[in-house]
Every structure is written in C-alpha cells, then in structure tokens.
Amino acid sequence: MATDIARGQLELASGQNEITAPFHQTAPRRRLQRLEAEATSMSAISTQTRIEVPLAAARMPVPFADPELKHEQRGRTPWVAFAISMLSVGFAVWWVMAQRMPDIDPRDVIARNLDDARAAMADRRYTDPPERSALHYFSTVLAIDPGNADASAGIDAIADRNLTNARVLLSKGRVAEAGVALEKAHRVRPDHNGLAILDAQWRAELRRLLDAAATIAEAKADLTEELVVTAAPAPVPALQPTGPKLVKMVQPQYPQDALIRGIEGWVDVSLRVTAAGNVIDPRVEESDRGWWFDQAALIAVEQWKYEPRSDGITSERIRVRVKFQRSN
C-alpha cells in the first residue's frame, strides 16, 4: 500500500491540472485519496476498539454466587429499611410532643375543680346543668383522688340539701315535686342514711293521695243522674239527685238503625245550668257504644230545663247518664 501511495504522489507532481486533465491522467490522484481515506478509517476503528484491562483485575477470582441467598437478601432488605424508617418517624414524633406538652400536676387539677365546685354551690348549681354543676366538679376530684375529704363532704352536702327540700315539699303536700327532689338525692348519694326513711314516707303519702282520688271519683259517679230512654214514645222521668231540679225533660230519639239491629247502650253527658235554668256546654264524657247514641243524647240534653236559681250563679258541671234500651 505504501508503494501505491508513492506512485500516486509522483503522478501528482507532474504538474497536470486535475480538472482539465483527461480522466486517465487524474485516476491515480483519486485512487490515492481513496487509499488515504481507508487508512484513516482503519486507524479510527483500531483506536475505538482497543480495551485496556488492568493486570490486577484480570487476575482477581470471581466469587461463587448463591441464587437462594440473593433472593433472601432482596426480600429482606426493603422490610428492614421500612421498619427503620418507621422507628425514626415515631421517635421524632415522640420527641416533638415531649417538647410541646408540659407535665400536668394532679394537685393543680384538683385545686381548680374544688374552686369551681365551691362557686357552683354558691350559685345553687348543685346538680344542674350537669357539665357546670358542683356535683360534676366534686366527682372529677374523686376520680383523681378517691379519698379526697373535701369532695366527699361536698357531695354529702348536695344530698342533704335535696333531702331537706323533699321533706319541706312533703309537708306542703307537693308530692310530685318531693319525688323529684328524692330522685336527685338518690342520684347524688344512693347510700345516704336518711334516704330510705324519707322515701318510705313519700311512698305512703303518694298511696294516700291515690286512695283519696279514687274515693272522690266513686263519689262523683254516685251523684250522676240516670235517664232511661226506651223505644216507647212515652217520656221516662229522670232521677233527681241533690242539685239543680229538672223541670222539663226532652226524651232523646232512639236511633232507628240501633233499634233495628237491637243495639242498646248508654251515654254519660256533663253539663252546666245557668241561673235561669238553661243547659249550657253539654259534652259527651263517656259512652259504651260510641257514635250510635252520642248525637241523640246531646241534642236532647240541650233542650232540657232546670229550676231557676235565686242566687244568679251558674251551677258547677253536673253529669247525667242517658240509657238507650228497647221496650219489652
């Protein structure tokens, strides 16, 4: 190849122009250029592909790789890193909270609740409202210090006040309000010494009032007038208890549907009598057949006349029973 290049250079030195010279005269120059380009490319390829390996690295032995060991390390490493990161975060949070949260002294909490309880007692907030009452503050103190004498004495004082109110209300005959006071005392101190005795007194008074109410109801029932209405057209006189005297009675019309079906019944009507003897404000109090006889009884009672009164006072409400019976 060196001989060819030298020959080409010799031909170029002849002084002939490459552009104007014939093709056969310029061929050597072109061949020389091609040869120089090939030589340059070969030199670049040999430079790029050259690899230099250090002698120490070439002699270093390759360790044996265990596939199972590599798999175990790949599975364990992420979990270990995750656990370490979580422990670091937890420690950081604890450290921040420890720096920001001061220690709470239970003695300060007890003293503050006792002060609030005394203020509530002064304002008579014994049990209500629940979240601002003396009972709430005393109970908070006992939750922290079960043996606190001030809190126990305060709860006893609240129970004593409720029991005192119950005794006063019982003496005045206000049984329902006394029951409410007893319930509050039981909620505050269920094991109070005087609670059982006062509760027995309250129950006895309540039973006495219920018996008296039943007796009064029976007495009112005995004073109810009774008017018997039959299917016959002849009027039936009414019974005359102590009270306004009936001087004109209009007999109710026996409902035709009830008469055909053989239905009998009664209606209790209450009314008031004016000083002139007229009936006002009649209304049905009770009936055993509902709508069958209610309207007929009201229409008739509104037309009744009683004996006038000289005192000019409208009577209290009286009650009459109108019976509807078929004639034999």
Sine and cosine of phi, psi and omega as CSV:
sin_phi,cos_phi,sin_psi,cos_psi,sin_omega,cos_omega
0.00,0.00,-0.53,0.85,0.04,-1.00
-0.92,0.39,-0.56,0.83,0.03,-1.00
-0.92,0.40,-0.67,0.75,0.02,-1.00
-0.90,0.44,-0.65,0.76,0.00,-1.00
-0.91,0.41,-0.67,0.74,0.02,-1.00
-0.90,0.43,-0.62,0.78,0.04,-1.00
-0.90,0.44,-0.65,0.76,0.00,-1.00
-0.90,0.43,-0.64,0.77,0.01,-1.00
-0.92,0.40,-0.57,0.82,0.02,-1.00
-0.92,0.40,-0.64,0.77,0.01,-1.00
-0.92,0.40,-0.62,0.78,0.01,-1.00
-0.92,0.40,-0.51,0.86,-0.02,-1.00
-0.96,0.29,-0.08,1.00,0.01,-1.00
-0.94,0.35,-0.23,0.97,0.08,-1.00
1.00,0.01,0.09,1.00,0.00,-1.00
-0.97,0.22,0.63,-0.78,0.00,-1.00
-0.97,0.24,0.74,-0.68,-0.03,-1.00
-0.94,0.35,-0.49,0.87,-0.09,-1.00
-0.99,0.17,-0.69,0.72,-0.08,-1.00
-1.00,0.00,-0.25,0.97,-0.05,-1.00
-0.96,0.28,0.44,-0.90,0.07,-1.00
-0.89,0.45,0.27,-0.96,-0.09,-1.00
-0.88,0.47,-0.62,0.78,-0.08,-1.00
-0.95,0.31,-0.33,0.94,0.03,-1.00
-0.99,0.10,-0.47,0.88,-0.01,-1.00
-1.00,-0.07,-0.07,1.00,-0.02,-1.00
-0.88,0.48,-0.66,0.75,0.00,-1.00
-0.88,0.48,-0.62,0.78,0.01,-1.00
-0.89,0.45,-0.68,0.73,-0.01,-1.00
-0.92,0.40,-0.62,0.79,0.01,-1.00
-0.91,0.42,-0.60,0.80,0.05,-1.00
-0.90,0.43,-0.65,0.76,0.04,-1.00
-0.89,0.45,-0.62,0.78,0.00,-1.00
-0.92,0.39,-0.64,0.77,-0.01,-1.00
-0.92,0.40,-0.65,0.76,0.04,-1.00
-0.89,0.45,-0.62,0.78,0.03,-1.00
-0.91,0.43,-0.65,0.76,0.02,-1.00
-0.91,0.42,-0.63,0.78,0.02,-1.00
-0.90,0.43,-0.65,0.76,0.02,-1.00
-0.90,0.44,-0.68,0.73,0.00,-1.00
-0.91,0.43,-0.64,0.76,0.03,-1.00
-0.90,0.44,-0.62,0.78,0.03,-1.00
-0.90,0.43,-0.63,0.78,0.02,-1.00
-0.92,0.40,-0.65,0.76,-0.02,-1.00
-0.91,0.42,-0.68,0.73,-0.01,-1.00
-0.91,0.42,-0.52,0.85,0.02,-1.00
-0.95,0.31,-0.63,0.78,-0.04,-1.00
-0.95,0.31,-0.59,0.81,-0.11,-0.99
-1.00,0.02,0.05,1.00,-0.01,-1.00
-0.97,0.22,0.78,-0.62,-0.04,-1.00
-0.86,-0.50,0.81,-0.59,0.03,-1.00
-0.96,-0.28,0.89,-0.45,-0.01,-1.00
-0.96,-0.30,0.84,-0.55,0.05,-1.00
-0.88,0.48,0.52,-0.85,-0.03,-1.00
-0.93,0.37,-0.59,0.80,-0.01,-1.00
-0.93,0.37,-0.64,0.77,0.00,-1.00
-0.93,0.36,-0.57,0.82,-0.01,-1.00
-0.92,0.38,-0.51,0.86,-0.01,-1.00
-1.00,0.00,-0.11,0.99,-0.06,-1.00
-0.95,0.30,0.76,-0.66,-0.01,-1.00
-0.97,0.23,0.53,-0.85,0.02,-1.00
-1.00,-0.01,0.83,-0.55,-0.02,-1.00
-0.93,0.35,0.41,-0.91,0.03,-1.00
-0.97,0.24,0.76,-0.65,-0.04,-1.00
-0.98,-0.20,0.83,-0.56,0.03,-1.00
-1.00,-0.06,0.90,-0.44,-0.03,-1.00
-0.87,0.50,-0.65,0.76,-0.02,-1.00
-0.91,0.41,-0.63,0.78,0.00,-1.00
-0.90,0.43,-0.68,0.73,0.02,-1.00
-0.88,0.47,-0.67,0.74,0.01,-1.00
-0.89,0.45,-0.66,0.75,0.01,-1.00
-0.91,0.42,-0.65,0.76,0.01,-1.00
-0.92,0.39,-0.63,0.77,0.03,-1.00
-0.90,0.44,-0.59,0.81,-0.01,-1.00
-0.98,0.21,-0.47,0.88,-0.08,-1.00
-1.00,0.05,-0.56,0.83,-0.12,-0.99
-0.87,0.49,-0.72,0.70,0.01,-1.00
-0.87,0.49,-0.63,0.77,-0.01,-1.00
-0.92,0.39,-0.64,0.77,0.03,-1.00
-0.90,0.44,-0.67,0.74,0.01,-1.00
-0.91,0.41,-0.63,0.78,0.02,-1.00
-0.91,0.42,-0.68,0.73,0.01,-1.00
-0.89,0.45,-0.67,0.74,0.00,-1.00
-0.90,0.44,-0.65,0.76,0.00,-1.00
-0.92,0.40,-0.63,0.77,0.02,-1.00
-0.91,0.41,-0.65,0.76,0.05,-1.00
-0.89,0.45,-0.60,0.80,0.02,-1.00
-0.92,0.39,-0.68,0.74,0.02,-1.00
-0.90,0.43,-0.69,0.73,0.01,-1.00
-0.88,0.47,-0.68,0.74,0.03,-1.00
-0.89,0.45,-0.63,0.77,0.01,-1.00
-0.90,0.43,-0.67,0.74,0.03,-1.00
-0.90,0.44,-0.71,0.70,0.02,-1.00
-0.86,0.50,-0.65,0.76,-0.02,-1.00
-0.91,0.42,-0.68,0.73,0.00,-1.00
-0.90,0.43,-0.70,0.71,0.00,-1.00
-0.91,0.41,-0.61,0.80,0.02,-1.00
-0.91,0.42,-0.53,0.85,0.01,-1.00
-0.97,0.24,-0.51,0.86,-0.10,-1.00
-1.00,-0.04,-0.46,0.89,-0.07,-1.00
-0.99,-0.13,0.93,-0.36,0.04,-1.00
-0.97,0.24,0.37,-0.93,0.05,-1.00
-0.92,0.38,0.69,-0.73,0.00,-1.00
-0.99,-0.14,0.79,-0.62,0.01,-1.00
-1.00,-0.02,0.89,-0.46,0.01,-1.00
-0.85,0.53,-0.49,0.87,0.00,-1.00
-0.91,0.42,-0.59,0.81,0.06,-1.00
-0.92,0.40,-0.64,0.77,0.02,-1.00
-0.90,0.44,-0.68,0.73,0.00,-1.00
-0.90,0.44,-0.71,0.71,-0.01,-1.00
-0.90,0.45,-0.65,0.76,0.00,-1.00
-0.92,0.40,-0.65,0.76,0.01,-1.00
-0.94,0.35,-0.56,0.83,0.06,-1.00
-0.91,0.40,-0.64,0.77,0.06,-1.00
-0.89,0.45,-0.68,0.73,0.03,-1.00
-0.90,0.43,-0.59,0.81,0.01,-1.00
-0.92,0.39,-0.66,0.75,0.03,-1.00
-0.90,0.43,-0.62,0.78,0.05,-1.00
-0.90,0.43,-0.63,0.78,0.03,-1.00
-0.92,0.39,-0.61,0.79,0.06,-1.00
-0.90,0.44,-0.64,0.77,0.03,-1.00
-0.91,0.42,-0.53,0.85,0.03,-1.00
-1.00,0.02,0.08,1.00,-0.02,-1.00
0.88,0.47,0.52,0.85,0.11,-0.99
-1.00,-0.09,0.95,0.33,-0.11,-0.99
-0.96,0.29,-0.77,0.64,-0.02,-1.00
-0.79,-0.61,-0.23,0.97,-0.04,-1.00
-0.75,-0.66,0.60,-0.80,-0.15,0.99
-0.94,0.35,0.51,-0.86,-0.17,-0.99
-0.84,0.55,-0.63,0.78,-0.09,-1.00
-0.99,0.14,-0.14,0.99,0.01,-1.00
-0.79,-0.61,0.36,0.93,-0.06,-1.00
-1.00,-0.05,0.31,-0.95,0.06,-1.00
-0.90,0.43,-0.58,0.82,0.04,-1.00
-0.87,0.50,-0.64,0.77,0.01,-1.00
-0.89,0.45,-0.72,0.69,-0.04,-1.00
-0.93,0.37,-0.67,0.74,0.04,-1.00
-0.90,0.44,-0.63,0.77,0.02,-1.00
-0.91,0.41,-0.57,0.82,0.05,-1.00
-0.90,0.44,-0.66,0.75,0.03,-1.00
-0.89,0.45,-0.68,0.73,-0.01,-1.00
-0.93,0.37,-0.47,0.88,0.06,-1.00
-0.92,0.39,-0.53,0.85,0.03,-1.00
-1.00,0.09,-0.68,0.73,-0.04,-1.00
-0.75,-0.66,1.00,0.00,-0.07,-1.00
-0.85,0.52,-0.40,0.92,-0.03,-1.00
-0.99,-0.13,0.29,0.96,-0.04,-1.00
-0.93,0.36,0.87,-0.49,-0.07,-1.00
-0.95,0.33,-0.61,0.79,-0.02,-1.00
-0.90,0.44,-0.67,0.74,0.00,-1.00
-0.92,0.38,-0.66,0.75,0.03,-1.00
-0.90,0.44,-0.68,0.74,0.02,-1.00
-0.91,0.42,-0.59,0.81,0.03,-1.00
-0.91,0.41,-0.67,0.75,0.04,-1.00
-0.91,0.40,-0.62,0.79,0.07,-1.00
-0.89,0.46,-0.63,0.78,0.01,-1.00
-0.90,0.43,-0.62,0.78,0.04,-1.00
-0.91,0.42,-0.69,0.72,0.03,-1.00
-0.89,0.45,-0.65,0.76,0.03,-1.00
-0.88,0.47,-0.63,0.77,0.01,-1.00
-0.90,0.43,-0.67,0.74,0.02,-1.00
-0.91,0.41,-0.63,0.78,0.04,-1.00
-0.92,0.39,-0.62,0.79,0.06,-1.00
-0.89,0.46,-0.68,0.73,0.05,-1.00
-0.88,0.48,-0.64,0.77,0.01,-1.00
-0.90,0.45,-0.65,0.76,0.02,-1.00
-0.90,0.44,-0.70,0.72,-0.01,-1.00
-0.90,0.44,-0.68,0.73,-0.01,-1.00
-0.92,0.40,-0.60,0.80,0.06,-1.00
-0.90,0.43,-0.65,0.76,0.01,-1.00
-0.91,0.42,-0.45,0.90,0.03,-1.00
-1.00,-0.02,0.04,1.00,0.01,-1.00
0.98,0.20,0.21,0.98,0.00,-1.00
-1.00,-0.07,0.97,0.22,-0.16,-0.99
-0.93,0.36,-0.65,0.76,-0.04,-1.00
-0.89,0.46,-0.70,0.71,0.01,-1.00
-0.92,0.39,-0.57,0.82,0.06,-1.00
-0.89,0.45,-0.60,0.80,0.04,-1.00
-0.90,0.44,-0.61,0.79,0.05,-1.00
-0.90,0.43,-0.69,0.73,0.03,-1.00
-0.89,0.45,-0.62,0.78,0.04,-1.00
-0.91,0.42,-0.62,0.78,0.02,-1.00
-0.90,0.44,-0.64,0.77,0.05,-1.00
-0.90,0.43,-0.67,0.74,0.02,-1.00
-0.89,0.46,-0.62,0.78,0.02,-1.00
-0.92,0.40,-0.59,0.81,0.02,-1.00
-0.94,0.34,-0.56,0.83,-0.03,-1.00
-0.97,0.23,-0.76,0.65,-0.07,-1.00
-0.62,-0.78,1.00,0.05,-0.06,-1.00
-0.88,0.48,-0.45,0.89,-0.06,-1.00
-0.99,-0.15,0.39,0.92,0.00,-1.00
-0.91,0.42,0.60,-0.80,-0.10,-1.00
-0.90,0.43,-0.68,0.73,-0.08,-1.00
-1.00,0.05,0.03,1.00,-0.07,-1.00
-0.95,0.33,-0.69,0.73,-0.06,-1.00
-0.90,0.43,-0.67,0.74,-0.02,-1.00
-0.91,0.42,-0.73,0.69,-0.02,-1.00
-0.93,0.38,-0.55,0.83,0.04,-1.00
-0.91,0.42,-0.63,0.78,0.05,-1.00
-0.91,0.42,-0.64,0.77,0.05,-1.00
-0.90,0.44,-0.66,0.75,0.00,-1.00
-0.90,0.43,-0.65,0.76,0.00,-1.00
-0.92,0.40,-0.60,0.80,0.04,-1.00
-0.91,0.41,-0.67,0.75,0.03,-1.00
-0.91,0.41,-0.63,0.78,0.04,-1.00
-0.90,0.43,-0.65,0.76,0.04,-1.00
-0.90,0.43,-0.62,0.78,0.02,-1.00
-0.90,0.43,-0.66,0.75,0.01,-1.00
-0.91,0.41,-0.62,0.78,0.03,-1.00
-0.91,0.41,-0.64,0.77,0.05,-1.00
-0.91,0.42,-0.63,0.77,0.02,-1.00
-0.91,0.41,-0.64,0.77,0.03,-1.00
-0.90,0.43,-0.63,0.78,0.04,-1.00
-0.91,0.41,-0.61,0.79,0.03,-1.00
-0.91,0.42,-0.66,0.75,0.01,-1.00
-0.90,0.44,-0.65,0.76,0.01,-1.00
-0.90,0.44,-0.63,0.78,0.04,-1.00
-0.92,0.38,-0.61,0.79,0.02,-1.00
-0.91,0.41,-0.64,0.77,0.05,-1.00
-0.91,0.42,-0.59,0.81,0.05,-1.00
-0.91,0.41,-0.57,0.82,0.03,-1.00
-0.93,0.38,-0.48,0.88,-0.02,-1.00
-1.00,0.09,-0.01,1.00,-0.02,-1.00
-0.95,0.32,0.80,-0.61,0.08,-1.00
-0.95,0.33,0.47,-0.88,-0.01,-1.00
-0.78,-0.63,0.79,-0.61,0.02,-1.00
-0.85,-0.53,0.83,-0.56,-0.01,-1.00
-0.99,-0.15,0.83,-0.55,0.01,-1.00
-0.92,-0.39,0.81,-0.59,0.01,-1.00
-0.93,-0.38,0.09,-1.00,0.03,-1.00
-0.97,0.23,-0.20,0.98,0.01,-1.00
-0.96,0.29,0.52,-0.85,-0.02,-1.00
-0.96,0.28,-0.25,0.97,-0.05,-1.00
-0.95,0.32,0.69,-0.73,0.02,-1.00
-0.93,0.38,0.50,-0.87,0.01,-1.00
-0.90,-0.43,0.83,-0.56,-0.03,-1.00
-0.92,0.39,0.52,-0.85,0.03,-1.00
-1.00,-0.05,0.46,-0.89,0.08,-1.00
-0.95,0.30,0.59,-0.81,-0.07,-1.00
-0.91,-0.41,0.99,-0.13,0.12,-0.99
-0.99,0.16,-0.05,-1.00,0.06,-1.00
-0.93,0.37,0.83,-0.56,-0.06,-1.00
0.50,-0.87,-0.29,-0.96,0.02,-1.00
-0.84,0.54,0.62,-0.79,-0.04,-1.00
-1.00,-0.08,0.81,-0.59,0.00,-1.00
-0.98,0.19,0.85,-0.53,-0.02,-1.00
-0.94,-0.35,-0.33,0.94,0.03,-1.00
-0.62,-0.78,0.87,-0.49,-0.04,-1.00
-0.86,-0.51,0.81,-0.58,0.10,-0.99
-0.99,-0.16,0.88,-0.48,-0.06,-1.00
-0.96,0.29,0.72,-0.69,0.04,-1.00
-0.90,0.45,0.48,-0.88,0.05,-1.00
-0.99,0.12,0.82,-0.57,0.01,-1.00
-0.94,0.35,0.85,-0.53,-0.01,-1.00
-0.84,0.54,0.74,-0.67,-0.09,-1.00
-0.91,0.41,-0.64,0.76,0.00,-1.00
-0.89,0.45,-0.65,0.76,0.03,-1.00
-0.93,0.38,-0.58,0.81,0.00,-1.00
-0.92,0.38,-0.66,0.75,0.00,-1.00
-0.91,0.41,-0.63,0.78,-0.03,-1.00
-0.99,0.11,-0.06,1.00,0.02,-1.00
0.95,0.30,0.51,0.86,-0.04,-1.00
-1.00,-0.02,0.74,-0.67,0.07,-1.00
-0.86,-0.51,0.35,-0.94,0.01,-1.00
-0.02,-1.00,-0.15,-0.99,0.01,-1.00
-0.56,-0.83,0.35,-0.94,0.00,-1.00
-0.67,-0.74,0.79,-0.62,0.10,-0.99
-1.00,-0.08,0.86,-0.52,-0.03,-1.00
-0.88,-0.47,0.75,-0.66,0.11,-0.99
-0.97,-0.26,0.54,-0.84,-0.06,-1.00
-0.43,-0.90,0.22,-0.98,0.11,-0.99
-0.83,-0.56,0.50,-0.87,-0.05,-1.00
-0.88,-0.47,0.80,-0.59,0.03,-1.00
-0.97,0.26,0.12,-0.99,0.03,-1.00
-0.90,0.44,-0.46,0.89,0.03,-1.00
-0.99,0.16,-0.14,0.99,0.04,-1.00
0.99,-0.12,0.13,0.99,0.00,-1.00
-1.00,0.05,0.48,-0.88,0.01,-1.00
-1.00,0.02,0.74,-0.67,0.05,-1.00
-0.75,-0.67,0.46,-0.89,0.11,-0.99
0.80,0.60,0.81,0.59,0.10,-1.00
-0.98,0.19,0.59,-0.81,0.07,-1.00
-0.46,-0.89,0.46,-0.89,-0.01,-1.00
-0.99,0.17,0.83,-0.56,0.04,-1.00
-1.00,-0.07,-0.63,0.78,-0.05,-1.00
-0.30,-0.95,0.50,-0.86,0.06,-1.00
-0.42,-0.91,0.43,-0.90,-0.04,-1.00
-0.99,-0.16,-0.16,0.99,0.00,-1.00
-0.83,-0.56,0.19,0.98,0.07,-1.00
0.90,0.43,-0.78,-0.62,-0.16,-0.99
-0.96,0.27,-0.13,0.99,-0.06,-1.00
-0.88,0.48,-0.67,0.74,-0.13,-0.99
-0.86,-0.51,-0.08,1.00,-0.09,-1.00
-0.87,0.49,-0.78,0.62,-0.07,-1.00
-0.90,0.43,-0.65,0.76,0.00,-1.00
-0.90,0.44,-0.64,0.77,0.00,-1.00
-0.92,0.39,-0.67,0.74,-0.01,-1.00
-0.91,0.42,-0.68,0.73,-0.01,-1.00
-0.88,0.48,-0.65,0.76,-0.02,-1.00
-0.95,0.31,-0.69,0.72,-0.08,-1.00
-0.91,0.42,-0.55,0.84,0.01,-1.00
-0.88,0.47,-0.37,0.93,-0.04,-1.00
-0.99,-0.11,0.01,1.00,0.00,-1.00
-0.95,0.31,0.40,-0.92,0.06,-1.00
-0.78,-0.63,0.70,-0.71,0.06,-1.00
-0.92,-0.38,0.27,-0.96,0.00,-1.00
-0.92,0.39,0.78,-0.63,-0.01,-1.00
-0.86,0.51,0.42,-0.91,0.00,-1.00
-0.93,-0.36,0.60,-0.80,-0.04,-1.00
-0.99,0.13,-0.30,0.95,-0.04,-1.00
-0.99,0.13,-0.14,0.99,0.03,-1.00
0.94,0.35,0.38,0.93,-0.05,-1.00
-0.94,-0.34,0.67,-0.74,0.10,-1.00
-0.97,0.25,0.69,-0.72,-0.09,-1.00
-0.94,0.35,0.30,-0.95,0.16,-0.99
-0.93,0.36,0.22,-0.98,-0.04,-1.00
-0.93,0.36,0.78,-0.62,0.06,-1.00
-0.92,-0.40,0.24,-0.97,-0.11,-0.99
-0.76,-0.65,0.73,-0.69,0.03,-1.00
-0.80,-0.59,0.50,-0.87,0.07,-1.00
-0.92,-0.40,0.82,-0.58,0.02,-1.00
-0.96,-0.28,0.88,-0.47,-0.01,-1.00
-0.98,-0.18,0.66,-0.75,0.07,-1.00
-0.92,-0.40,0.94,-0.35,-0.03,-1.00
-0.76,-0.65,0.58,-0.82,0.06,-1.00
-0.97,0.22,0.60,-0.80,0.03,-1.00
-0.98,0.20,0.55,-0.84,0.01,-1.00
-0.97,0.23,0.00,0.00,0.00,0.00
